[in-house]
Amino acid sequence: MLTIAVMSVICGFEKFTEMELFAKEKEEWLRTFLTLESEIPSHDTFGNIFSMIDAKQFQKLFLEWTQNFRQELSGDVIAIDGKTIRGSKDGALAKRAVHI
């Protein structure tokens, strides 16, 4: 799910409903490198999962992962600006929005 979410955000889709639509449109391609044991997650599932993620910790780990990945690349790297996943903030639980 995180792979689908990151890919869809990079493509400009920031809402959970858009992530679901992105994955459904790209399902055949996604299945060439992801193990999807069942159907594409619904927008509600994306929302539920992201509501459980500690945004600060996710941002820290995502940055570490991208830095490690970048070090392994040779040649040019294309910079991608940060994106905030809409709907991932939960004021009632004092959770910040997830930023990648």
Gaussian input, Z-matrix of N, CA and C with variables (Angstrom, degrees):
# hf/3-21g

backbone

0 1
 N
 C     1     B1
 C     2     B2     1     A1
 N     3     B3     2     A2     1     D1
 C     4     B4     3     A3     2     D2
 C     5     B5     4     A4     3     D3
 N     6     B6     5     A5     4     D4
 C     7     B7     6     A6     5     D5
 C     8     B8     7     A7     6     D6
 N     9     B9     8     A8     7     D7
 C    10    B10     9     A9     8     D8
 C    11    B11    10    A10     9     D9
 N    12    B12    11    A11    10    D10
 C    13    B13    12    A12    11    D11
 C    14    B14    13    A13    12    D12
 N    15    B15    14    A14    13    D13
 C    16    B16    15    A15    14    D14
 C    17    B17    16    A16    15    D15
 N    18    B18    17    A17    16    D16
 C    19    B19    18    A18    17    D17
 C    20    B20    19    A19    18    D18
 N    21    B21    20    A20    19    D19
 C    22    B22    21    A21    20    D20
 C    23    B23    22    A22    21    D21
 N    24    B24    23    A23    22    D22
 C    25    B25    24    A24    23    D23
 C    26    B26    25    A25    24    D24
 N    27    B27    26    A26    25    D25
 C    28    B28    27    A27    26    D26
 C    29    B29    28    A28    27    D27
 N    30    B30    29    A29    28    D28
 C    31    B31    30    A30    29    D29
 C    32    B32    31    A31    30    D30
 N    33    B33    32    A32    31    D31
 C    34    B34    33    A33    32    D32
 C    35    B35    34    A34    33    D33
 N    36    B36    35    A35    34    D34
 C    37    B37    36    A36    35    D35
 C    38    B38    37    A37    36    D36
 N    39    B39    38    A38    37    D37
 C    40    B40    39    A39    38    D38
 C    41    B41    40    A40    39    D39
 N    42    B42    41    A41    40    D40
 C    43    B43    42    A42    41    D41
 C    44    B44    43    A43    42    D42
 N    45    B45    44    A44    43    D43
 C    46    B46    45    A45    44    D44
 C    47    B47    46    A46    45    D45
 N    48    B48    47    A47    46    D46
 C    49    B49    48    A48    47    D47
 C    50    B50    49    A49    48    D48
 N    51    B51    50    A50    49    D49
 C    52    B52    51    A51    50    D50
 C    53    B53    52    A52    51    D51
 N    54    B54    53    A53    52    D52
 C    55    B55    54    A54    53    D53
 C    56    B56    55    A55    54    D54
 N    57    B57    56    A56    55    D55
 C    58    B58    57    A57    56    D56
 C    59    B59    58    A58    57    D57
 N    60    B60    59    A59    58    D58
 C    61    B61    60    A60    59    D59
 C    62    B62    61    A61    60    D60
 N    63    B63    62    A62    61    D61
 C    64    B64    63    A63    62    D62
 C    65    B65    64    A64    63    D63
 N    66    B66    65    A65    64    D64
 C    67    B67    66    A66    65    D65
 C    68    B68    67    A67    66    D66
 N    69    B69    68    A68    67    D67
 C    70    B70    69    A69    68    D68
 C    71    B71    70    A70    69    D69
 N    72    B72    71    A71    70    D70
 C    73    B73    72    A72    71    D71
 C    74    B74    73    A73    72    D72
 N    75    B75    74    A74    73    D73
 C    76    B76    75    A75    74    D74
 C    77    B77    76    A76    75    D75
 N    78    B78    77    A77    76    D76
 C    79    B79    78    A78    77    D77
 C    80    B80    79    A79    78    D78
 N    81    B81    80    A80    79    D79
 C    82    B82    81    A81    80    D80
 C    83    B83    82    A82    81    D81
 N    84    B84    83    A83    82    D82
 C    85    B85    84    A84    83    D83
 C    86    B86    85    A85    84    D84
 N    87    B87    86    A86    85    D85
 C    88    B88    87    A87    86    D86
 C    89    B89    88    A88    87    D87
 N    90    B90    89    A89    88    D88
 C    91    B91    90    A90    89    D89
 C    92    B92    91    A91    90    D90
 N    93    B93    92    A92    91    D91
 C    94    B94    93    A93    92    D92
 C    95    B95    94    A94    93    D93
 N    96    B96    95    A95    94    D94
 C    97    B97    96    A96    95    D95
 C    98    B98    97    A97    96    D96
 N    99    B99    98    A98    97    D97
 C   100   B100    99    A99    98    D98
 C   101   B101   100   A100    99    D99
 N   102   B102   101   A101   100   D100
 C   103   B103   102   A102   101   D101
 C   104   B104   103   A103   102   D102
 N   105   B105   104   A104   103   D103
 C   106   B106   105   A105   104   D104
 C   107   B107   106   A106   105   D105
 N   108   B108   107   A107   106   D106
 C   109   B109   108   A108   107   D107
 C   110   B110   109   A109   108   D108
 N   111   B111   110   A110   109   D109
 C   112   B112   111   A111   110   D110
 C   113   B113   112   A112   111   D111
 N   114   B114   113   A113   112   D112
 C   115   B115   114   A114   113   D113
 C   116   B116   115   A115   114   D114
 N   117   B117   116   A116   115   D115
 C   118   B118   117   A117   116   D116
 C   119   B119   118   A118   117   D117
 N   120   B120   119   A119   118   D118
 C   121   B121   120   A120   119   D119
 C   122   B122   121   A121   120   D120
 N   123   B123   122   A122   121   D121
 C   124   B124   123   A123   122   D122
 C   125   B125   124   A124   123   D123
 N   126   B126   125   A125   124   D124
 C   127   B127   126   A126   125   D125
 C   128   B128   127   A127   126   D126
 N   129   B129   128   A128   127   D127
 C   130   B130   129   A129   128   D128
 C   131   B131   130   A130   129   D129
 N   132   B132   131   A131   130   D130
 C   133   B133   132   A132   131   D131
 C   134   B134   133   A133   132   D132
 N   135   B135   134   A134   133   D133
 C   136   B136   135   A135   134   D134
 C   137   B137   136   A136   135   D135
 N   138   B138   137   A137   136   D136
 C   139   B139   138   A138   137   D137
 C   140   B140   139   A139   138   D138
 N   141   B141   140   A140   139   D139
 C   142   B142   141   A141   140   D140
 C   143   B143   142   A142   141   D141
 N   144   B144   143   A143   142   D142
 C   145   B145   144   A144   143   D143
 C   146   B146   145   A145   144   D144
 N   147   B147   146   A146   145   D145
 C   148   B148   147   A147   146   D146
 C   149   B149   148   A148   147   D147
 N   150   B150   149   A149   148   D148
 C   151   B151   150   A150   149   D149
 C   152   B152   151   A151   150   D150
 N   153   B153   152   A152   151   D151
 C   154   B154   153   A153   152   D152
 C   155   B155   154   A154   153   D153
 N   156   B156   155   A155   154   D154
 C   157   B157   156   A156   155   D155
 C   158   B158   157   A157   156   D156
 N   159   B159   158   A158   157   D157
 C   160   B160   159   A159   158   D158
 C   161   B161   160   A160   159   D159
 N   162   B162   161   A161   160   D160
 C   163   B163   162   A162   161   D161
 C   164   B164   163   A163   162   D162
 N   165   B165   164   A164   163   D163
 C   166   B166   165   A165   164   D164
 C   167   B167   166   A166   165   D165
 N   168   B168   167   A167   166   D166
 C   169   B169   168   A168   167   D167
 C   170   B170   169   A169   168   D168
 N   171   B171   170   A170   169   D169
 C   172   B172   171   A171   170   D170
 C   173   B173   172   A172   171   D171
 N   174   B174   173   A173   172   D172
 C   175   B175   174   A174   173   D173
 C   176   B176   175   A175   174   D174
 N   177   B177   176   A176   175   D175
 C   178   B178   177   A177   176   D176
 C   179   B179   178   A178   177   D177
 N   180   B180   179   A179   178   D178
 C   181   B181   180   A180   179   D179
 C   182   B182   181   A181   180   D180
 N   183   B183   182   A182   181   D181
 C   184   B184   183   A183   182   D182
 C   185   B185   184   A184   183   D183
 N   186   B186   185   A185   184   D184
 C   187   B187   186   A186   185   D185
 C   188   B188   187   A187   186   D186
 N   189   B189   188   A188   187   D187
 C   190   B190   189   A189   188   D188
 C   191   B191   190   A190   189   D189
 N   192   B192   191   A191   190   D190
 C   193   B193   192   A192   191   D191
 C   194   B194   193   A193   192   D192
 N   195   B195   194   A194   193   D193
 C   196   B196   195   A195   194   D194
 C   197   B197   196   A196   195   D195
 N   198   B198   197   A197   196   D196
 C   199   B199   198   A198   197   D197
 C   200   B200   199   A199   198   D198
 N   201   B201   200   A200   199   D199
 C   202   B202   201   A201   200   D200
 C   203   B203   202   A202   201   D201
 N   204   B204   203   A203   202   D202
 C   205   B205   204   A204   203   D203
 C   206   B206   205   A205   204   D204
 N   207   B207   206   A206   205   D205
 C   208   B208   207   A207   206   D206
 C   209   B209   208   A208   207   D207
 N   210   B210   209   A209   208   D208
 C   211   B211   210   A210   209   D209
 C   212   B212   211   A211   210   D210
 N   213   B213   212   A212   211   D211
 C   214   B214   213   A213   212   D212
 C   215   B215   214   A214   213   D213
 N   216   B216   215   A215   214   D214
 C   217   B217   216   A216   215   D215
 C   218   B218   217   A217   216   D216
 N   219   B219   218   A218   217   D217
 C   220   B220   219   A219   218   D218
 C   221   B221   220   A220   219   D219
 N   222   B222   221   A221   220   D220
 C   223   B223   222   A222   221   D221
 C   224   B224   223   A223   222   D222
 N   225   B225   224   A224   223   D223
 C   226   B226   225   A225   224   D224
 C   227   B227   226   A226   225   D225
 N   228   B228   227   A227   226   D226
 C   229   B229   228   A228   227   D227
 C   230   B230   229   A229   228   D228
 N   231   B231   230   A230   229   D229
 C   232   B232   231   A231   230   D230
 C   233   B233   232   A232   231   D231
 N   234   B234   233   A233   232   D232
 C   235   B235   234   A234   233   D233
 C   236   B236   235   A235   234   D234
 N   237   B237   236   A236   235   D235
 C   238   B238   237   A237   236   D236
 C   239   B239   238   A238   237   D237
 N   240   B240   239   A239   238   D238
 C   241   B241   240   A240   239   D239
 C   242   B242   241   A241   240   D240
 N   243   B243   242   A242   241   D241
 C   244   B244   243   A243   242   D242
 C   245   B245   244   A244   243   D243
 N   246   B246   245   A245   244   D244
 C   247   B247   246   A246   245   D245
 C   248   B248   247   A247   246   D246
 N   249   B249   248   A248   247   D247
 C   250   B250   249   A249   248   D248
 C   251   B251   250   A250   249   D249
 N   252   B252   251   A251   250   D250
 C   253   B253   252   A252   251   D251
 C   254   B254   253   A253   252   D252
 N   255   B255   254   A254   253   D253
 C   256   B256   255   A255   254   D254
 C   257   B257   256   A256   255   D255
 N   258   B258   257   A257   256   D256
 C   259   B259   258   A258   257   D257
 C   260   B260   259   A259   258   D258
 N   261   B261   260   A260   259   D259
 C   262   B262   261   A261   260   D260
 C   263   B263   262   A262   261   D261
 N   264   B264   263   A263   262   D262
 C   265   B265   264   A264   263   D263
 C   266   B266   265   A265   264   D264
 N   267   B267   266   A266   265   D265
 C   268   B268   267   A267   266   D266
 C   269   B269   268   A268   267   D267
 N   270   B270   269   A269   268   D268
 C   271   B271   270   A270   269   D269
 C   272   B272   271   A271   270   D270
 N   273   B273   272   A272   271   D271
 C   274   B274   273   A273   272   D272
 C   275   B275   274   A274   273   D273
 N   276   B276   275   A275   274   D274
 C   277   B277   276   A276   275   D275
 C   278   B278   277   A277   276   D276
 N   279   B279   278   A278   277   D277
 C   280   B280   279   A279   278   D278
 C   281   B281   280   A280   279   D279
 N   282   B282   281   A281   280   D280
 C   283   B283   282   A282   281   D281
 C   284   B284   283   A283   282   D282
 N   285   B285   284   A284   283   D283
 C   286   B286   285   A285   284   D284
 C   287   B287   286   A286   285   D285
 N   288   B288   287   A287   286   D286
 C   289   B289   288   A288   287   D287
 C   290   B290   289   A289   288   D288
 N   291   B291   290   A290   289   D289
 C   292   B292   291   A291   290   D290
 C   293   B293   292   A292   291   D291
 N   294   B294   293   A293   292   D292
 C   295   B295   294   A294   293   D293
 C   296   B296   295   A295   294   D294
 N   297   B297   296   A296   295   D295
 C   298   B298   297   A297   296   D296
 C   299   B299   298   A298   297   D297

   B1=1.4455
   B2=1.5175
   B3=1.3289
   B4=1.4568
   B5=1.5268
   B6=1.3132
   B7=1.4619
   B8=1.5217
   B9=1.3156
   B10=1.4648
   B11=1.5273
   B12=1.3186
   B13=1.4612
   B14=1.5228
   B15=1.3274
   B16=1.4644
   B17=1.5216
   B18=1.3142
   B19=1.4615
   B20=1.5237
   B21=1.3115
   B22=1.4663
   B23=1.5283
   B24=1.3254
   B25=1.4677
   B26=1.5270
   B27=1.3242
   B28=1.4602
   B29=1.5235
   B30=1.3338
   B31=1.4705
   B32=1.5261
   B33=1.3329
   B34=1.4547
   B35=1.5102
   B36=1.3199
   B37=1.4631
   B38=1.5177
   B39=1.3216
   B40=1.4625
   B41=1.5219
   B42=1.3160
   B43=1.4645
   B44=1.5238
   B45=1.3224
   B46=1.4572
   B47=1.5277
   B48=1.3218
   B49=1.4706
   B50=1.5233
   B51=1.3344
   B52=1.4613
   B53=1.5254
   B54=1.3303
   B55=1.4691
   B56=1.5271
   B57=1.3155
   B58=1.4608
   B59=1.5251
   B60=1.3277
   B61=1.4635
   B62=1.5294
   B63=1.3449
   B64=1.4603
   B65=1.5237
   B66=1.3313
   B67=1.4648
   B68=1.5302
   B69=1.3122
   B70=1.4677
   B71=1.5234
   B72=1.3261
   B73=1.4702
   B74=1.5258
   B75=1.3209
   B76=1.4621
   B77=1.5310
   B78=1.3210
   B79=1.4641
   B80=1.5273
   B81=1.3039
   B82=1.4664
   B83=1.5307
   B84=1.3215
   B85=1.4586
   B86=1.5265
   B87=1.3368
   B88=1.4671
   B89=1.5254
   B90=1.3287
   B91=1.4665
   B92=1.5281
   B93=1.3307
   B94=1.4679
   B95=1.5299
   B96=1.3445
   B97=1.4623
   B98=1.5273
   B99=1.3302
   B100=1.4660
   B101=1.5243
   B102=1.3095
   B103=1.4532
   B104=1.5229
   B105=1.3161
   B106=1.4589
   B107=1.5291
   B108=1.3219
   B109=1.4534
   B110=1.5211
   B111=1.3018
   B112=1.4598
   B113=1.5205
   B114=1.3093
   B115=1.4618
   B116=1.5262
   B117=1.3102
   B118=1.4641
   B119=1.5259
   B120=1.3364
   B121=1.4703
   B122=1.5310
   B123=1.3092
   B124=1.4568
   B125=1.5295
   B126=1.3201
   B127=1.4641
   B128=1.5242
   B129=1.3329
   B130=1.4698
   B131=1.5284
   B132=1.3237
   B133=1.4638
   B134=1.5232
   B135=1.3444
   B136=1.4658
   B137=1.5286
   B138=1.3192
   B139=1.4610
   B140=1.5162
   B141=1.3267
   B142=1.4688
   B143=1.5182
   B144=1.3180
   B145=1.4660
   B146=1.5303
   B147=1.3232
   B148=1.4674
   B149=1.5205
   B150=1.3053
   B151=1.4685
   B152=1.5274
   B153=1.3332
   B154=1.4670
   B155=1.5277
   B156=1.3228
   B157=1.4649
   B158=1.5228
   B159=1.3146
   B160=1.4634
   B161=1.5225
   B162=1.3210
   B163=1.4625
   B164=1.5311
   B165=1.3241
   B166=1.4640
   B167=1.5262
   B168=1.3255
   B169=1.4616
   B170=1.5287
   B171=1.3263
   B172=1.4591
   B173=1.5230
   B174=1.3177
   B175=1.4566
   B176=1.5327
   B177=1.3189
   B178=1.4686
   B179=1.5278
   B180=1.3294
   B181=1.4576
   B182=1.5280
   B183=1.3302
   B184=1.4562
   B185=1.5256
   B186=1.3288
   B187=1.4611
   B188=1.5264
   B189=1.3299
   B190=1.4646
   B191=1.5216
   B192=1.3387
   B193=1.4598
   B194=1.5254
   B195=1.3311
   B196=1.4622
   B197=1.5272
   B198=1.3322
   B199=1.4659
   B200=1.5259
   B201=1.3239
   B202=1.4649
   B203=1.5243
   B204=1.3043
   B205=1.4605
   B206=1.5279
   B207=1.3127
   B208=1.4677
   B209=1.5193
   B210=1.3138
   B211=1.4614
   B212=1.5253
   B213=1.3275
   B214=1.4571
   B215=1.5261
   B216=1.3289
   B217=1.4598
   B218=1.5162
   B219=1.3066
   B220=1.4586
   B221=1.5207
   B222=1.2947
   B223=1.4528
   B224=1.5106
   B225=1.3141
   B226=1.4542
   B227=1.5277
   B228=1.3105
   B229=1.4604
   B230=1.5186
   B231=1.3141
   B232=1.4606
   B233=1.5197
   B234=1.3180
   B235=1.4647
   B236=1.5248
   B237=1.3053
   B238=1.4618
   B239=1.5166
   B240=1.3266
   B241=1.4596
   B242=1.5233
   B243=1.3116
   B244=1.4527
   B245=1.5147
   B246=1.3142
   B247=1.4610
   B248=1.5242
   B249=1.3103
   B250=1.4552
   B251=1.5167
   B252=1.3241
   B253=1.4588
   B254=1.5199
   B255=1.3180
   B256=1.4643
   B257=1.5245
   B258=1.3146
   B259=1.4577
   B260=1.5112
   B261=1.3552
   B262=1.4663
   B263=1.5212
   B264=1.3245
   B265=1.4648
   B266=1.5250
   B267=1.3198
   B268=1.4606
   B269=1.5189
   B270=1.3281
   B271=1.4594
   B272=1.5183
   B273=1.3257
   B274=1.4608
   B275=1.5240
   B276=1.3479
   B277=1.4628
   B278=1.5302
   B279=1.3297
   B280=1.4671
   B281=1.5305
   B282=1.3527
   B283=1.4632
   B284=1.5156
   B285=1.3273
   B286=1.4505
   B287=1.5235
   B288=1.3059
   B289=1.4579
   B290=1.5281
   B291=1.3338
   B292=1.4535
   B293=1.5117
   B294=1.3284
   B295=1.4596
   B296=1.5265
   B297=1.3384
   B298=1.4752
   B299=1.5078
   A1=111.76
   A2=116.25
   A3=118.59
   A4=111.02
   A5=116.98
   A6=119.96
   A7=110.65
   A8=116.45
   A9=120.76
   A10=110.15
   A11=116.92
   A12=120.66
   A13=111.13
   A14=117.16
   A15=120.51
   A16=110.22
   A17=117.04
   A18=120.28
   A19=111.66
   A20=117.03
   A21=119.45
   A22=110.92
   A23=117.99
   A24=120.91
   A25=110.25
   A26=117.62
   A27=120.83
   A28=110.33
   A29=116.30
   A30=121.12
   A31=112.84
   A32=117.36
   A33=120.45
   A34=115.55
   A35=117.74
   A36=121.39
   A37=108.57
   A38=117.78
   A39=121.36
   A40=114.18
   A41=118.06
   A42=121.01
   A43=109.31
   A44=115.90
   A45=120.18
   A46=111.83
   A47=117.13
   A48=119.88
   A49=110.01
   A50=116.96
   A51=120.82
   A52=111.31
   A53=116.89
   A54=120.52
   A55=110.25
   A56=115.55
   A57=120.23
   A58=110.65
   A59=117.60
   A60=121.54
   A61=111.51
   A62=116.84
   A63=121.35
   A64=109.94
   A65=115.95
   A66=120.48
   A67=111.39
   A68=117.39
   A69=119.88
   A70=111.33
   A71=116.27
   A72=120.72
   A73=111.56
   A74=117.21
   A75=122.80
   A76=112.89
   A77=117.49
   A78=121.35
   A79=113.11
   A80=117.64
   A81=120.34
   A82=110.74
   A83=116.29
   A84=121.24
   A85=111.44
   A86=117.17
   A87=121.12
   A88=111.24
   A89=116.49
   A90=120.40
   A91=112.66
   A92=118.19
   A93=119.81
   A94=112.03
   A95=117.85
   A96=119.55
   A97=114.03
   A98=118.04
   A99=121.39
   A100=109.79
   A101=116.44
   A102=120.85
   A103=107.50
   A104=115.34
   A105=121.08
   A106=106.67
   A107=115.53
   A108=120.54
   A109=113.51
   A110=116.57
   A111=119.43
   A112=108.07
   A113=115.82
   A114=119.54
   A115=111.54
   A116=115.51
   A117=121.83
   A118=108.51
   A119=117.80
   A120=119.81
   A121=110.86
   A122=116.05
   A123=121.31
   A124=110.11
   A125=115.64
   A126=119.67
   A127=110.58
   A128=116.83
   A129=119.79
   A130=110.84
   A131=116.67
   A132=120.31
   A133=110.44
   A134=117.06
   A135=119.44
   A136=109.99
   A137=116.55
   A138=121.02
   A139=112.33
   A140=116.58
   A141=120.71
   A142=111.68
   A143=116.47
   A144=119.89
   A145=110.89
   A146=116.81
   A147=119.02
   A148=112.17
   A149=118.49
   A150=119.80
   A151=111.26
   A152=116.89
   A153=121.25
   A154=112.53
   A155=116.87
   A156=120.56
   A157=110.57
   A158=115.51
   A159=121.55
   A160=106.47
   A161=117.22
   A162=122.57
   A163=112.49
   A164=117.69
   A165=120.89
   A166=110.87
   A167=116.47
   A168=120.98
   A169=110.38
   A170=117.15
   A171=120.92
   A172=110.20
   A173=116.91
   A174=121.16
   A175=110.45
   A176=116.90
   A177=121.63
   A178=110.50
   A179=117.09
   A180=120.79
   A181=112.01
   A182=116.70
   A183=119.94
   A184=110.25
   A185=117.06
   A186=120.99
   A187=110.96
   A188=117.29
   A189=120.86
   A190=110.95
   A191=116.73
   A192=121.52
   A193=110.80
   A194=117.21
   A195=119.37
   A196=111.43
   A197=117.38
   A198=120.04
   A199=110.75
   A200=117.37
   A201=120.74
   A202=110.78
   A203=116.62
   A204=121.92
   A205=109.85
   A206=116.92
   A207=122.23
   A208=110.77
   A209=117.78
   A210=121.39
   A211=111.52
   A212=117.56
   A213=121.43
   A214=112.82
   A215=117.12
   A216=120.67
   A217=110.76
   A218=114.97
   A219=118.98
   A220=107.11
   A221=116.12
   A222=119.60
   A223=111.97
   A224=114.75
   A225=121.38
   A226=111.88
   A227=115.10
   A228=122.50
   A229=107.58
   A230=116.52
   A231=121.11
   A232=108.39
   A233=116.66
   A234=121.03
   A235=109.80
   A236=116.06
   A237=122.15
   A238=106.80
   A239=116.46
   A240=118.99
   A241=110.16
   A242=116.06
   A243=121.83
   A244=112.42
   A245=115.24
   A246=122.28
   A247=108.49
   A248=115.50
   A249=121.41
   A250=108.29
   A251=115.96
   A252=120.85
   A253=108.71
   A254=115.40
   A255=120.54
   A256=110.84
   A257=115.69
   A258=121.08
   A259=113.94
   A260=117.02
   A261=118.64
   A262=112.72
   A263=118.04
   A264=121.79
   A265=108.95
   A266=115.78
   A267=120.66
   A268=107.96
   A269=115.86
   A270=121.24
   A271=113.17
   A272=116.92
   A273=120.97
   A274=111.38
   A275=116.20
   A276=121.27
   A277=111.90
   A278=116.58
   A279=123.54
   A280=111.19
   A281=116.13
   A282=120.86
   A283=109.51
   A284=116.03
   A285=122.35
   A286=110.34
   A287=115.54
   A288=120.54
   A289=109.46
   A290=116.05
   A291=121.25
   A292=108.95
   A293=115.85
   A294=122.42
   A295=108.68
   A296=115.30
   A297=118.57
   A298=109.85
   D1=-40.37
   D2=-179.79
   D3=-64.38
   D4=-37.84
   D5=177.69
   D6=-61.35
   D7=-45.76
   D8=178.47
   D9=-62.28
   D10=-43.33
   D11=-179.21
   D12=-62.69
   D13=-46.53
   D14=-179.53
   D15=-62.99
   D16=-45.90
   D17=-179.64
   D18=-62.03
   D19=-42.31
   D20=-178.55
   D21=-68.55
   D22=-36.42
   D23=177.92
   D24=-67.08
   D25=-40.96
   D26=176.91
   D27=-59.63
   D28=-33.77
   D29=179.29
   D30=-82.59
   D31=1.58
   D32=175.07
   D33=100.00
   D34=4.05
   D35=179.79
   D36=-97.73
   D37=117.49
   D38=-171.46
   D39=-115.15
   D40=-12.72
   D41=179.73
   D42=-95.73
   D43=153.72
   D44=179.99
   D45=-61.88
   D46=-36.04
   D47=177.47
   D48=-64.19
   D49=-36.28
   D50=178.88
   D51=-70.47
   D52=-34.99
   D53=177.39
   D54=-63.02
   D55=-43.65
   D56=178.37
   D57=-61.54
   D58=-46.51
   D59=179.62
   D60=-63.50
   D61=-42.17
   D62=177.10
   D63=-56.57
   D64=-48.97
   D65=-177.19
   D66=-65.02
   D67=-38.55
   D68=178.32
   D69=-66.28
   D70=-39.54
   D71=178.41
   D72=-66.92
   D73=-34.51
   D74=-175.45
   D75=-105.36
   D76=14.44
   D77=-173.08
   D78=-54.96
   D79=-47.92
   D80=-178.19
   D81=-58.78
   D82=-45.19
   D83=178.59
   D84=-66.32
   D85=-44.07
   D86=-179.84
   D87=-58.94
   D88=-37.34
   D89=-178.74
   D90=-69.76
   D91=-10.96
   D92=176.89
   D93=-74.98
   D94=-18.23
   D95=179.76
   D96=-137.98
   D97=-4.53
   D98=175.62
   D99=-115.43
   D100=144.02
   D101=173.15
   D102=-90.53
   D103=104.59
   D104=178.26
   D105=-107.01
   D106=101.34
   D107=-173.13
   D108=-70.00
   D109=-20.46
   D110=178.46
   D111=-141.14
   D112=-149.73
   D113=-177.84
   D114=-76.04
   D115=172.31
   D116=176.73
   D117=-62.87
   D118=136.37
   D119=179.35
   D120=-61.38
   D121=143.84
   D122=177.96
   D123=-76.82
   D124=165.91
   D125=177.14
   D126=-61.77
   D127=-32.27
   D128=177.26
   D129=-65.36
   D130=-39.31
   D131=178.51
   D132=-65.46
   D133=-43.73
   D134=175.35
   D135=-56.59
   D136=-46.72
   D137=179.95
   D138=-60.57
   D139=-44.42
   D140=-179.83
   D141=-63.03
   D142=-43.73
   D143=-179.16
   D144=-66.29
   D145=-46.06
   D146=-178.49
   D147=-69.52
   D148=-23.91
   D149=176.69
   D150=-71.34
   D151=-18.99
   D152=179.91
   D153=-91.88
   D154=-10.50
   D155=-176.05
   D156=-85.71
   D157=134.60
   D158=173.09
   D159=-75.93
   D160=111.52
   D161=-173.09
   D162=-59.56
   D163=-43.01
   D164=-179.68
   D165=-63.79
   D166=-43.68
   D167=-179.49
   D168=-67.26
   D169=-41.20
   D170=178.28
   D171=-61.63
   D172=-46.24
   D173=-179.80
   D174=-60.39
   D175=-43.52
   D176=179.71
   D177=-61.91
   D178=-48.96
   D179=-178.06
   D180=-68.44
   D181=-37.15
   D182=178.69
   D183=-64.55
   D184=-42.37
   D185=177.72
   D186=-62.58
   D187=-43.60
   D188=177.32
   D189=-60.08
   D190=-44.55
   D191=-179.52
   D192=-61.88
   D193=-45.95
   D194=-178.50
   D195=-66.75
   D196=-35.60
   D197=177.81
   D198=-66.68
   D199=-42.20
   D200=177.31
   D201=-64.35
   D202=-42.18
   D203=179.46
   D204=-63.35
   D205=-42.90
   D206=-179.39
   D207=-61.41
   D208=-39.01
   D209=-179.12
   D210=-65.02
   D211=-27.89
   D212=-179.61
   D213=-81.56
   D214=-14.95
   D215=-178.63
   D216=-81.57
   D217=146.96
   D218=171.43
   D219=-115.13
   D220=144.89
   D221=179.85
   D222=96.05
   D223=-160.99
   D224=-175.76
   D225=-74.01
   D226=146.29
   D227=176.69
   D228=-121.05
   D229=133.76
   D230=177.81
   D231=-92.91
   D232=122.57
   D233=179.37
   D234=-76.69
   D235=136.74
   D236=176.68
   D237=-121.01
   D238=126.67
   D239=-178.32
   D240=-71.54
   D241=161.87
   D242=-178.84
   D243=-68.84
   D244=151.85
   D245=179.09
   D246=-133.53
   D247=145.98
   D248=175.24
   D249=-108.83
   D250=131.12
   D251=-179.09
   D252=-79.65
   D253=115.03
   D254=-178.84
   D255=-64.63
   D256=139.51
   D257=177.78
   D258=85.79
   D259=-1.88
   D260=-178.81
   D261=-86.97
   D262=-5.69
   D263=176.66
   D264=-83.35
   D265=139.56
   D266=176.97
   D267=-132.84
   D268=96.12
   D269=-178.02
   D270=-61.65
   D271=-35.09
   D272=-178.43
   D273=-63.66
   D274=-33.02
   D275=179.63
   D276=-100.99
   D277=7.28
   D278=-179.58
   D279=56.35
   D280=40.62
   D281=178.59
   D282=-103.71
   D283=129.53
   D284=177.08
   D285=-72.25
   D286=161.44
   D287=174.76
   D288=-69.04
   D289=147.23
   D290=178.50
   D291=-79.31
   D292=128.73
   D293=-178.43
   D294=-120.33
   D295=126.91
   D296=178.77
   D297=-121.58

